[in-house]
Amino acid sequence: MLIHPWDAAADDTEWQQWLAAHDFGQLAVNGLDGEPPFVQPTHFLYDPAPGPHGEVLLHLARPNPMWPALAAAPQVTLSVVDDHTFIPGPWHAAPGAPPEHGTPTSFYAAVQLTGTAHVLDDPRAKADLLERQLAHFQPDAGTAPVAPGQEPFGRMLAGIRGVRIEVTRVRAKFKYGGNKPEEVQRRVTGLLADRAAPGDAAARAHQLRRRSAG
């Protein structure tokens, strides 16, 4: 992922706060023997506390075809992209230039977490992982506890495998036109509010936030 200086996260706080509200991504695992990589959409839990870059917890079905590839090459990347929208060329025209000379572009936020994946097969470890995920995704409870050998979920633990990713590198990008003149940025801010298409409100909020921080 190319990250220009004006699109880079200001600090760890910016991407960590964004990631706390975006917990669905795509896990990329190198394929075997020159095959294409496996890309698995998944919910996940990111915990910033352990180690210098935190850890990711997720679980997948035991029949998932990626397990042999993961065993062969446990270095993985979890990619999360959201708050995206399309910016028409005329919106980005330089001050004084004809609108048709403007360059279309995309606005988006993206975080890529790269690290070493550890597969969890111990029933107690998987139950603990699921309980942590439930506490994140379903804080109001409403689901029975997960415990090995106990109903209703104990017998289902054999059907999944847990994954803990020890994050060793983070790349974060907030592409919201930060390199454009102030006049162009203000124009885009207003046009996003007027268009109000899906994704426009979130993109506009990022644009305003980063302009005020800069």
Residue, then its C-alpha position, 0 to 999 in steps of 0.5 A: m500500500l502506497i502511503h504519501p506523507w500527507d496520507a499517513a496517520a498522524d500517530d498511533t492514536e489516530w489509527q487505533q481509534w479508527l480500528a476500534a470502530h472497524d472490526f471486520g477485515q480480510l485476512a491474507v495468507n500466502g498460498l502454497d507452491g505459487e498459488p494465489p493467496f487466501v483472502q478470508p473476510t472475518h470479524f476480529l478483535y484488536d487488542p492494542a495492549p500486548g507487545p509493541h503493536g498489539e494482537v488480533l484475535l479471530h476464529l474460523a471454521r476447521p474446514n477452511p482451506m487456508w490452514p495448510a498454507l497458514a502452517a507453512a507460512p504464518q506471516v499474515t496481513l489483516s487488511v481493513v478498509d472503510d469510510h471510502t467514497f469516490i471524488p469526481g474530477p471536477w471537484h478536485a480541479a485546481p483553483g482557476a482551472p477548468p473543472e474538466h481538468g480535475t483528476p478523479t480520485s478515491f477517499y478512504a481509510a485503511v489499516q494493514l496489520t502484519g504479524t505472526a499467526h498462532v493457531l489455537d486448538d486447545p478447547r479452553a484457549k478457544a473458549d477464552l478467545l470466544e468469550r473475549q470476542l463476545a465481550h467486544f461484539q455483544p457487550d450486553a451479553g444475551t448468549a450463554p457462556v462458552a465452556p469446554g464440555q458444557e452445553p450449549f457451545g462446548r461440543m461446537l468448539a471442535g468445529i473451529r480453530g482460533v487464531r492469535i496474530e502477534v502484530t509486528r507492523v502496522r501501516a495506516k493510511f487516511k487518504y482525504g485530499g490532504n495535499k490539495p490547496e485549502e480552497v479545493q479541500r473546502r470545496v470538496t467538504g461542501l460537495l460531500a455534504d450536498r451529495a450525501a451518498p453512502g460513505d460521504a459523511a464519514a469521509r467528510a468527517h475525516q477530512l474535517r478532522r485532519r484539516s483541523a489537526g493540521 
